[in-house]
Amino acid sequence: METEIAGLHHVTAIASDPQRNLDFYAGLLGLRFVKRTVNFDDPGTYHFYFGDARGTPGTIMTFFAWPGARRGIRGTGQVDAVAFSIPQNSMDYWLERLEQQHVPAERTSLRFDEELIRFVDPDGLLIELVESAVPVNVEHWQGSSVPAEHTIRGFHSVSAALEGYERTAKLLTESFGYRLVNESNNRFRFASQNETAAGRVVDLLCMPDAHPGRAAAGSVHHIAFRARDDAEQRHWREQLVALGYNVTPVIDRVYFQSIYFREPGGILFEIATDPPGFTFDEDLGQLGQSLRLPPWLESARSQIQEVLPPIAPPTKQ
């Protein structure tokens, strides 16, 4: 089977306050609260999913919400920044919106001819909004507090901070089918060949003199790439094992199936299937409105609900 990765499926980060996280990503950024569930490996804590109208792969930002978690330290061996795409001529809108909500933001110099602004979320995770003219296959959520002409349209890219980039670049190009499309100083840009996929770009930052990062609140836990179905995922697992990577067995995440491994720079990579998606256990119109648990945790629902802190969906801002 000859296949290539289309782009990102989701990005998972760590938050320290569930309500504050919800208010920021669903309220301020206007993403849809796609799924309210728990960390399947730590069911006493939330796992939130944010995305477009239906949680299309390439739009899904997720968080493990660990109350009281200490703040991480940025450095090598981790994702340095998460970038979302916004439509052209949206920069002024977002700068004003962020200022109104007292979120410091800066408009930086052009990066590969694209306009962008940078700011941090409440836990210190570096977020970028990048103006992009490239149409992507995402579905606008009508309930967003952000007007459709300025709304976030899935991921633009992630920037990975690495001590050395060559082995990770080899994985992207020789295995995933990505191409080196641009470079500037220590930033090397790779893109999938699917030009309409959200999140098709990965930037590798070569930082040999930086200290290793420490993952905690404000850090990306892992990034997930897309597989079309179970068969394609099995293909990827076989190929990665043959290349010498330690890859987990397939793990049932209910809304997708997952395999995990660490790329050469130490970042945790996942390959997740597109199906079955977030309407597997909820109607499209009801996404995120109630706590969803996997079948193997339903018998413990009452105990789980007792320990989870109460949350309230944000009002429109």
C-alpha positions in Angstrom: 0.0 0.0 0.0 1.4 3.4 -1.1 0.0 6.2 1.0 0.8 9.6 2.4 -0.3 11.6 5.5 -2.8 14.3 4.6 -2.1 16.4 7.7 -2.8 16.8 11.3 -5.8 15.1 12.9 -5.6 16.8 16.3 -3.3 18.5 18.8 -3.6 17.6 22.5 -2.2 20.0 25.2 -2.4 20.3 28.9 -4.5 22.9 30.9 -4.6 23.6 34.6 -8.2 25.0 34.9 -11.1 23.4 33.0 -13.4 26.4 33.1 -10.7 28.9 32.1 -9.7 26.6 29.2 -13.3 26.3 28.0 -13.8 30.1 28.2 -10.7 30.8 26.2 -11.1 28.3 23.3 -14.8 28.2 23.0 -15.5 31.7 24.2 -12.7 33.9 23.0 -11.5 31.9 20.0 -15.0 30.9 19.0 -14.3 27.2 18.5 -17.1 24.7 18.9 -17.0 22.7 22.1 -17.2 19.4 20.3 -16.8 16.8 23.0 -17.0 16.8 26.8 -15.5 13.6 28.1 -12.7 12.4 30.4 -9.1 11.3 30.0 -9.6 7.6 29.3 -6.3 6.9 31.1 -7.2 9.2 34.0 -11.0 9.3 34.2 -11.1 11.6 37.2 -10.1 14.5 34.9 -11.7 16.1 31.9 -10.7 15.8 28.2 -12.1 18.6 26.1 -12.3 18.7 22.4 -12.7 22.0 20.3 -13.0 22.3 16.6 -15.2 23.3 13.7 -18.9 22.5 13.4 -18.4 18.7 13.6 -14.8 18.3 14.7 -13.4 17.7 11.3 -9.9 16.2 11.4 -7.4 19.0 11.1 -9.5 21.4 13.3 -9.4 19.5 16.6 -7.6 21.1 19.6 -7.9 19.0 22.7 -6.9 19.4 26.3 -6.2 17.2 29.3 -7.5 19.5 32.1 -5.5 18.7 35.2 -6.5 21.2 37.9 -3.6 22.7 39.7 -1.0 21.4 37.2 2.3 23.3 37.3 3.4 25.3 34.3 5.7 23.6 31.8 9.0 24.9 30.5 9.4 25.5 26.7 12.3 23.9 25.1 13.5 21.2 22.7 11.7 17.9 22.3 8.2 19.5 22.3 5.9 21.5 20.1 6.8 25.2 20.5 3.7 26.8 19.0 0.2 25.8 17.6 -1.0 27.9 14.6 -4.6 28.2 13.4 -5.6 29.5 10.0 -7.8 32.6 9.7 -9.1 34.2 6.5 -7.3 37.0 4.8 -8.1 40.5 6.0 -8.9 39.2 9.5 -5.8 40.4 11.3 -7.3 43.7 12.6 -10.4 42.0 13.8 -8.4 39.5 15.9 -6.1 42.1 17.3 -9.1 44.2 18.4 -10.9 41.1 19.8 -7.9 40.0 21.8 -7.3 43.5 23.1 -10.9 43.8 24.3 -10.4 40.5 26.2 -7.1 41.8 27.7 -5.0 39.2 25.9 -1.7 40.7 24.9 -0.9 39.9 21.3 1.8 40.9 18.8 1.7 41.2 15.1 5.0 39.8 13.9 7.0 40.2 10.7 5.9 38.1 7.7 6.8 34.4 7.8 7.1 32.9 4.4 4.9 35.8 3.0 2.1 35.1 5.5 0.8 37.6 8.1 0.5 36.3 11.7 -0.1 37.3 15.3 1.1 35.6 18.4 -0.2 35.3 21.9 -0.4 32.8 24.8 -3.4 31.0 26.3 -4.1 31.2 30.0 -1.5 28.4 30.7 1.2 29.9 28.6 0.8 27.8 25.4 2.0 29.8 22.4 -0.8 30.3 19.9 -0.5 31.8 16.4 -3.2 33.0 14.0 -2.0 33.0 10.4 -3.8 34.6 7.5 -4.2 32.1 4.7 -5.8 32.3 1.3 -5.7 28.6 0.8 -9.3 27.1 1.0 -9.5 24.1 3.4 -12.2 21.5 4.0 -13.7 22.7 7.3 -17.3 23.4 8.3 -18.1 26.8 9.9 -20.0 26.6 13.2 -23.0 28.9 13.1 -23.0 29.2 16.9 -19.6 30.7 17.0 -19.2 34.1 18.7 -16.8 35.0 15.8 -18.3 36.2 12.5 -18.0 33.7 9.7 -15.7 36.0 7.7 -13.1 36.0 10.5 -13.6 32.6 12.1 -10.7 30.1 12.7 -10.5 27.5 9.9 -8.7 24.7 11.5 -5.0 24.3 12.0 -2.4 26.1 9.9 0.6 24.3 11.4 2.6 23.3 14.4 6.2 24.3 15.1 8.4 21.6 16.7 11.4 22.6 18.6 14.2 20.1 18.1 17.9 19.8 19.1 18.5 18.6 15.5 16.0 18.3 12.8 17.4 16.0 10.1 16.0 12.7 11.4 12.6 14.1 12.0 12.7 15.6 8.5 13.5 12.2 7.1 10.5 10.7 8.8 8.2 13.4 7.4 9.6 13.2 3.8 10.6 9.6 3.3 7.7 8.0 5.3 4.8 10.5 5.6 5.2 11.9 2.1 5.7 15.5 3.1 7.9 17.9 1.1 10.3 20.6 2.2 8.6 23.7 0.8 10.5 26.6 2.5 13.3 27.4 5.0 14.6 30.5 6.8 17.4 30.5 9.3 16.6 27.6 11.7 13.0 27.1 10.5 12.3 24.4 8.0 8.8 24.1 6.6 7.3 20.8 5.5 3.9 20.3 4.0 1.8 17.4 2.9 0.7 17.1 -0.7 -3.0 17.4 0.1 -3.4 21.1 -0.5 -7.0 21.4 0.8 -6.3 19.6 4.1 -6.4 21.7 7.3 -3.1 21.4 9.3 -1.0 20.2 6.4 2.1 22.1 7.5 4.8 21.2 10.1 7.6 23.6 10.8 10.8 22.1 12.4 12.9 24.5 14.5 16.5 23.5 14.8 17.6 24.7 18.3 20.8 22.8 19.3 21.7 25.3 22.0 18.3 25.3 23.7 17.4 23.4 26.9 15.0 20.4 26.8 11.4 21.4 27.5 9.4 20.1 30.4 5.8 19.1 29.7 3.1 20.3 32.0 0.4 23.0 31.9 0.8 25.1 28.7 2.6 22.3 26.9 1.5 20.2 23.9 1.2 16.6 25.1 1.2 15.1 21.6 0.2 15.8 17.9 -1.8 13.4 15.9 -1.7 12.8 12.1 -4.5 11.4 10.0 -5.2 7.9 8.7 -8.2 7.4 6.4 -9.3 4.2 8.1 -8.3 1.2 10.1 -6.5 -0.5 7.2 -4.4 2.6 6.5 -3.5 2.9 10.2 -2.4 -0.8 10.3 -0.2 0.0 7.3 1.4 2.9 9.1 2.0 0.8 12.2 3.7 -2.0 10.2 5.8 0.6 8.3 6.9 2.4 11.5 7.8 -0.9 13.3 9.9 -1.9 10.3 11.7 1.4 10.6 12.6 0.6 14.2 10.1 2.7 16.1 8.4 1.5 19.2 4.8 1.8 18.4 1.8 1.0 20.7 -0.9 -1.4 19.7 -4.1 0.1 18.3 -5.9 1.9 21.2 -9.7 2.5 21.1 -10.4 6.2 21.7 -14.1 5.8 20.7 -14.1 8.7 18.3 -11.0 7.4 16.5 -8.5 4.6 16.8 -4.9 5.5 17.8 -1.3 4.4 17.7 1.5 6.3 19.4 5.3 6.5 19.0 8.1 9.0 19.7 9.7 10.7 16.7 13.5 11.0 16.7 13.4 14.4 18.5 11.4 13.1 21.4 7.9 14.5 20.5 5.0 12.0 21.0 3.3 11.4 17.6 0.0 9.7 17.2 -1.7 8.4 14.0 -5.5 8.6 14.4 -8.3 7.4 12.1 -10.7 9.9 10.6 -13.8 7.7 11.5 -16.0 7.2 13.3 -15.9 10.9 14.4 -17.6 12.8 17.1 -21.2 12.1 16.1 -20.6 8.5 17.1 -22.4 9.0 20.4 -24.1 12.4 20.0 -26.2 14.1 17.4 -24.5 16.9 15.5 -26.7 19.5 17.2 -25.9 18.2 20.7 -22.1 18.0 20.5 -20.4 19.0 23.7 -23.6 19.5 25.8 -23.3 16.5 28.1 -20.6 14.4 29.6 -19.8 11.4 27.4 -18.0 8.3 28.7 -16.7 5.3 26.9 -18.7 2.1 27.4 -16.1 0.6 29.8 -16.5 3.6 32.2 -20.3 4.0 32.1 -20.7 1.8 35.2 -18.5 4.3 37.2 -20.4 7.4 35.9 -21.7 8.5 39.3 -18.3 8.3 40.9 -16.6 10.1 38.0 -19.1 12.9 38.1 -18.6 13.4 41.8 -14.9 14.2 41.4 -15.1 16.3 38.2 -15.4 20.0 38.8 -18.5 21.7 37.6 -18.2 23.7 34.3 -20.5 26.0 32.4 -20.3 26.5 28.7 -19.2 30.1 27.9 -21.7 32.7 26.8 -21.0 34.5 23.5 -18.3 37.2 23.7 
